[in-house]
Amino acid sequence: MAGVTESFYDRVGGEPTFRALVDRFYEGVAGDPPLREMYPEEDLGPAADRLRLFLEQYWGGPKTYGETRGHPRLRMRHAPFVVTPTQRDRWLHHMLGAVDTLGLPEAEDAELREYLVRAAQFMVNAFE
């Protein structure tokens, strides 16, 4: 019965899985100039760390994100950026492509994709 209470984070392999997801995602972002413009830092590393820590906490892993950054407040943190449906779609293209590389079990793959699509839609704050 251990699997019943096991977190999504643990079921998918923990930190190495989330690190692989985020690293692959940011490889895509780095090669996508319109999306890359939304990341003001010279180095994508800090953004990658924040995203990984957020996702790990959200899915039942360590609470490091909250301990270091407080409540996620995702819409507030993204408010300074104009997030259009096109940018949402570019973000999802790279993120779902990164999910493709993980080889997750079908149920966890579907759950992760559903969350990412919802989260991306939630960030849209402008229309072209």
N, C-alpha and C positions, 0 to 999 in steps of 0.2 A: 504493500500500500504506500510505500515511500513516494512513488511517482505522483500520487494524488496531491500531496502538499508541496512537492518540489516546484520552485519558481520557474517561470519561463526562462529567466537568466541562466539557471542551472541546467534546464532541459536542453538548451541550445549550445552549451559548452562554456558559458561564462565569459570572462574578460577576453580570452583570445578570439572568440567569435565576434564580439562587439568591436574589438580592435580591427579585425579583418574587414568588417563591414564598413567602418568609418574610414579606414585607410583607402579602401577601394573607391568609396564615394568621393573622397577628396582628390584622388587621382583624376576622376572625371571632372570635378569642379575646376581643377587647375588647368585643364585643357579646354575649358568652355568660357571664353572671354566675357560674354554678357553676364553669366552667372558669377564668374570670378570677381567682377566689379562690386558685388554685394559684400565682399569680404575685405574690409579696409586694411587689415593687418598685412604687412609684407609677407609674413610666413603664415601658411595655413595651419601650422602645428597647434597654436593655441585654440583656434576654432575647432579643430579635430578633437582635441582633448576635452573641450567643453561638451561637444556633441556626444562623444563616447561616454563620458561620465553621466550625462543626463540620461542617455538611453539605458545604461546599466542600472541606474537607480530606478527608472520608470519600470523596468522589467524585473525588478526584484533583487537586484544586485546591491553592491555597497552603496551607502548613502553619502559618498564623498561629494557629489554635486551639491546637495543641499547643505552639507557642512561647510563647504567653501564658498558657495555662491548664493545660498538662501533659496527661497521658493523659486521655481523655474520662471513663472510669469512670462510665458513664451510670447504672447502677443505684445506685451509691453516691451520686452527686450528686442523684438523685431520691428517695433513701431517706427524707429528712425529710417527704416529701409522701405522703399516702394516695392511691394511684392505683388506682381501682376499674375494673372493666370498663366501667361507665357513663362514667367520665371518659376512658378509652381511646377509647370510641366517639365521644365529643364531640370529642376531639382529632383523631381520624381524619376525622370529618365536615368539620372546617375545613381540615385539611391536604390531604385528597384533593380537596376543593373548590378549593383553591388550585392543586393540580396540574392540575385541569381547565382553568384559565385560561392555562396555559403553551403549549398547542398543540405538545407534544413529538412527535417521531416515535414511532410505535407501539411499537417495541422498547424505547426509552428510557423511555417513559411506563410501560410494564408493569414494567420493572425498578425504577423509582423507587417505584411503588405497592407492589410486593411488599416492598421494603425497609421502607417506612414502616409497613406493616401488621405486619411482624415486629417492628420496633423498638417500636411501640406496645404490642404484646402483652408484650414483654420487660419493660416498665416496670410492668406490673400487679403490685402488691404487697399488695393487700387485696381482699376480696370483700364485696359488700353483704350 
